[in-house]
């Protein structure tokens, strides 16, 4: 008798935890397949430390094949899910299509950057949901400080050293806190013009920093940010983004080359494509994490609207804590669906929150005890080490080295602005030069790759405020087109065009 197949879409907190628990319970009695665009689990809470040069990128990643040996990894992006045929259609990393049949399906696709209808934001802002975006920001901030230190123009120096972060939740607060320390360390070695310092502005329409947390944690974080010189502006956001800066809702125009978008997340569009009942973009499930009317389909994490049994009438928030714990319950309930154990309803009581503010500072309330300063910093880092499913020794070693050695402020140029657009369904994957967005979908019906709006090999034009449009690109109907076939060879004055493979037809290239 063939083994049942369980397909898990997504390797975030929910998907990874589901696979981890299931592989222990199944013991070879079921085939567990994980479909994910990358071969690693990303520990998102430490991403700001990657952008600030504290941790190397691989420290916050955990190998899927190395830590889940009983799980078959399939690299690819899920596109169309045929619920009646019980099949998941996907597109692999090189554009090839594939299909996975399943007996049980776990939708744990996670979330993407939340967009708002603000003019210019999609073109000039960058999100902070994936490793490519963190690497881009690290390089970009370093570049701006270096260029500012080299210019004799006070206005240009000020513009390059002004960094605007929108969103004062977890991510935005930590990015601003770490970013300020990062740029201060850079200008200590490479001073700016007399009287000039890097300027960080944190914006949010809420009335306080970390509005979703306890007010005491909010006050602690606010005090640390202001003490460091971060310009915290509550009740204020961006009205329009332009190549030269941002217009704020209070009427002020801020000259800047950097706009970091941390206003929140929205569920992956894959959940909505199923045509099932939704709750604000999230797939409705019962307390056992099963989709009503589809008992073979489970959903957890940011893609699922899970009833909050501790607060009747509401749904659990989209946080890593809930996703991780839902993954465990999901695994138990899948096993129960095959006759192994009893189903469990998802219940969770928060045990506290931690916010890393860089250096020795943090805000934390473990078990309801409010902490700040060094004590909170120790608890925060201890929590992250305990929560990470791997790389603990390497992360601790990087923290130790950061405490005794100066950071390496260099730009590697591995991720360009055009490869990390804000409006992308896959923030974990850097875009590559490809075909026209809106062409015939890739095999399997997966979402097509975004086009290369700008020239590879240099800082882009469309997504980099203050630069000129890329040569060799034209626009028609709002779509970016590849250069014509007779485009000359790239040279000092010619921007290279999209990379096209010669071993397959141009239509459908990804």
HELIX and SHEET records of a PDB file:
HELIX    1   1 UNK A   13  UNK A   26  1                                  14    
HELIX    2   2 UNK A   44  UNK A   46  5                                   3    
HELIX    3   3 UNK A   47  UNK A   51  1                                   5    
HELIX    4   4 UNK A   57  UNK A   60  5                                   4    
HELIX    5   5 UNK A   64  UNK A   67  1                                   4    
HELIX    6   6 UNK A  121  UNK A  124  1                                   4    
HELIX    7   7 UNK A  131  UNK A  150  1                                  20    
HELIX    8   8 UNK A  154  UNK A  160  1                                   7    
HELIX    9   9 UNK A  170  UNK A  189  1                                  20    
HELIX   10  10 UNK A  215  UNK A  228  1                                  14    
HELIX   11  11 UNK A  269  UNK A  272  1                                   4    
HELIX   12  12 UNK A  301  UNK A  303  5                                   3    
HELIX   13  13 UNK A  320  UNK A  337  1                                  18    
HELIX   14  14 UNK A  366  UNK A  368  5                                   3    
HELIX   15  15 UNK A  373  UNK A  387  1                                  15    
HELIX   16  16 UNK A  392  UNK A  404  1                                  13    
HELIX   17  17 UNK A  417  UNK A  419  5                                   3    
HELIX   18  18 UNK A  443  UNK A  445  5                                   3    
SHEET    1   A 6 UNK A  71  UNK A  75  0                                        
SHEET    2   A 6 UNK A  30  UNK A  36  1                                        
SHEET    3   A 6 UNK A   4  UNK A   9  1                                        
SHEET    4   A 6 UNK A 104  UNK A 107  1                                        
SHEET    5   A 6 UNK A 294  UNK A 299  1                                        
SHEET    6   A 6 UNK A 290  UNK A 291 -1                                        
SHEET    1   B 2 UNK A  40  UNK A  42  0                                        
SHEET    2   B 2 UNK A  61  UNK A  63 -1                                        
SHEET    1   C 3 UNK A  77  UNK A  82  0                                        
SHEET    2   C 3 UNK A  87  UNK A  91 -1                                        
SHEET    3   C 3 UNK A  97  UNK A 101 -1                                        
SHEET    1   D 2 UNK A 111  UNK A 113  0                                        
SHEET    2   D 2 UNK A 265  UNK A 267 -1                                        
SHEET    1   E 4 UNK A 231  UNK A 234  0                                        
SHEET    2   E 4 UNK A 199  UNK A 204  1                                        
SHEET    3   E 4 UNK A 162  UNK A 166  1                                        
SHEET    4   E 4 UNK A 258  UNK A 261  1                                        
SHEET    1   F 3 UNK A 238  UNK A 242  0                                        
SHEET    2   F 3 UNK A 245  UNK A 248 -1                                        
SHEET    3   F 3 UNK A 253  UNK A 255 -1                                        
SHEET    1   G 3 UNK A 278  UNK A 279  0                                        
SHEET    2   G 3 UNK A 282  UNK A 284 -1                                        
SHEET    3   G 3 UNK A 304  UNK A 305  1                                        
SHEET    1   H 3 UNK A 354  UNK A 356  0                                        
SHEET    2   H 3 UNK A 362  UNK A 364 -1                                        
SHEET    3   H 3 UNK A 371  UNK A 372 -1                                        
SHEET    1   I 2 UNK A 474  UNK A 476  0                                        
SHEET    2   I 2 UNK A 479  UNK A 481 -1                                        
END                                                                             
